[in-house]
Amino acid sequence: MLCWLAVAPGAGWAVVRLAGLDRGPLVQALAFTPYAVLGSLLPLVLAVALRRRWPAAVAAVTTATLLAVVVPRALPSPQPAADGPALRVLTANLLAGAADLRVIAALVRDARVDVLAVQEFTPAAQAELDRLGLTDLLPHQQLNPVEGTGGSGLYARYPTGDGGVRQLAGGLRFTQAYATVAVPGAPAVRVESVHPAAPYAVDQVPGWREDLAAQPAATPDGPLSILAGDFNATLDHGPLRALLRTGYADAAASVGAGLTGTWGPYDGDPIPPVAIDHVLVDHRIAVRAVTVHPLPGSDHRMILADLQLPA
């Protein structure tokens, strides 16, 4: 009985993850699936040590299942044969404008960022970024500064068109700025600064699911698309995996950096790091590198993706 009690939680976790049963409080729990892999080893060791054949078999299947869904994020995958220009995309959640914007401006300048997507973008943040010279570096903009957490912005080095701001319908009613970026030597690419509602409480989960379902699907036979921002979801959440299946690849997972945390303990909360910020790219876009950078004053870290577009 002791072995079964030890094995059951991990087995249930694996079933929920594989079946996409992330509902209610399970949504928050599934964000920590990479840690559940480590936890699943303990019941396996216990069952083997006590020579309990069936509990050991179930524990082994549980561990193997969780490893199968988590380990690929730490392994680089083959990239498409894109031979067009490079594009550097940076995304940053500003925590209602409280982030140290000097760090963002310096990274844009030093890393020669081409596109910057910001979330929780406020009027004060816009004014400070202007003062720091960001508009000289990235002069083409689609901005929607809002007091609080609902603002969104997109800055680009290259000319933009067909821009706008979408109002999401979830409970937090975040906005998302978008525009089509004209990169010389490549097809136009649509970029959107993503910020669906956060599932911080059970009553917010329906809005979270609604906002993720409202994200623009990839168009494998049409224009190129990039989604960058705070998705409030990890690769273990069913709605994000459904979005990926439309034709996106997670940039970090593509280069083996998919387990690098972007949210959690960075503002002092005792939360293990999880990856809820992402750059999703059209399958025709090659990912050359992804790095994660600290952002003082924010509870998120920034993601910088080095991409190569098709010619």
Secondary structure as the mmCIF struct_conf table of DSSP 4:
data_model
#
loop_
_struct_conf.conf_type_id
_struct_conf.id
_struct_conf.beg_label_comp_id
_struct_conf.beg_label_asym_id
_struct_conf.beg_label_seq_id
_struct_conf.end_label_comp_id
_struct_conf.end_label_asym_id
_struct_conf.end_label_seq_id
HELX_RH_AL_P HELX_RH_AL_P1 LEU A 2 ALA A 19
TURN_TY1_P TURN_TY1_P1 GLY A 20 GLY A 20
TURN_TY1_P TURN_TY1_P2 GLY A 24 PRO A 25
HELX_RH_AL_P HELX_RH_AL_P2 LEU A 26 LEU A 30
TURN_TY1_P TURN_TY1_P3 ALA A 31 PHE A 32
HELX_RH_AL_P HELX_RH_AL_P3 THR A 33 ALA A 49
TURN_TY1_P TURN_TY1_P4 LEU A 50 ARG A 51
HELX_RH_AL_P HELX_RH_AL_P4 ARG A 53 VAL A 70
HELX_RH_3T_P HELX_RH_3T_P1 VAL A 71 ALA A 74
BEND BEND1 LEU A 75 LEU A 75
STRN STRN1 PRO A 76 PRO A 76
BEND BEND2 GLY A 84 GLY A 84
STRN STRN2 ALA A 86 ASN A 93
TURN_TY1_P TURN_TY1_P5 LEU A 95 ALA A 98
BEND BEND3 ALA A 99 ALA A 99
HELX_RH_AL_P HELX_RH_AL_P5 LEU A 101 ASP A 110
TURN_TY1_P TURN_TY1_P6 ALA A 111 ARG A 112
BEND BEND4 ASP A 114 ASP A 114
STRN STRN3 VAL A 115 GLN A 119
BEND BEND5 GLU A 120 GLU A 120
HELX_RH_AL_P HELX_RH_AL_P6 PRO A 123 ARG A 131
TURN_TY1_P TURN_TY1_P7 LEU A 132 GLY A 133
HELX_RH_AL_P HELX_RH_AL_P7 LEU A 134 LEU A 137
BEND BEND6 LEU A 138 LEU A 138
STRN STRN4 HIS A 140 ASN A 144
TURN_TY1_P TURN_TY1_P8 GLU A 147 GLY A 150
STRN STRN5 SER A 152 ALA A 156
BEND BEND7 ARG A 157 TYR A 158
STRN STRN6 THR A 160 GLN A 167
HELX_LH_PP_P HELX_LH_PP_P1 LEU A 168 LEU A 168
BEND BEND8 GLY A 170 GLY A 170
TURN_TY1_P TURN_TY1_P9 GLY A 171 LEU A 172
STRN STRN7 THR A 175 VAL A 181
TURN_TY1_P TURN_TY1_P10 PRO A 184 GLY A 185
BEND BEND9 ALA A 186 ALA A 186
STRN STRN8 VAL A 189 VAL A 194
HELX_LH_PP_P HELX_LH_PP_P2 PRO A 196 ALA A 198
BEND BEND10 ALA A 201 ALA A 201
HELX_RH_3T_P HELX_RH_3T_P2 VAL A 202 GLN A 204
HELX_RH_AL_P HELX_RH_AL_P8 VAL A 205 ALA A 213
TURN_TY1_P TURN_TY1_P11 ALA A 214 ALA A 214
BEND BEND11 GLN A 215 GLN A 215
HELX_LH_PP_P HELX_LH_PP_P3 PRO A 216 ALA A 218
TURN_TY1_P TURN_TY1_P12 PRO A 220 ASP A 221
BEND BEND12 GLY A 222 PRO A 223
STRN STRN9 LEU A 224 ASP A 230
BEND BEND13 ASN A 232 ASN A 232
TURN_TY1_P TURN_TY1_P13 LEU A 235 ASP A 236
BEND BEND14 HIS A 237 HIS A 237
HELX_RH_AL_P HELX_RH_AL_P9 GLY A 238 LEU A 244
TURN_TY1_P TURN_TY1_P14 ARG A 245 GLY A 247
STRN STRN10 TYR A 248 ASP A 250
HELX_RH_AL_P HELX_RH_AL_P10 ALA A 251 SER A 254
STRN STRN11 VAL A 255 VAL A 255
TURN_TY1_P TURN_TY1_P15 GLY A 256 GLY A 256
TURN_TY1_P TURN_TY1_P16 GLY A 258 LEU A 259
STRN STRN12 TRP A 263 TRP A 263
BEND BEND15 GLY A 264 PRO A 265
TURN_TY1_P TURN_TY1_P17 TYR A 266 ASP A 267
BEND BEND16 GLY A 268 GLY A 268
STRN STRN13 VAL A 274 VAL A 274
STRN STRN14 ASP A 277 ASP A 282
TURN_TY1_P TURN_TY1_P18 HIS A 283 ARG A 284
BEND BEND17 ILE A 285 ILE A 285
STRN STRN15 ALA A 286 HIS A 293
TURN_TY1_P TURN_TY1_P19 PRO A 296 GLY A 297
BEND BEND18 SER A 298 ASP A 299
STRN STRN16 HIS A 300 HIS A 300
STRN STRN17 MET A 302 GLN A 308
#
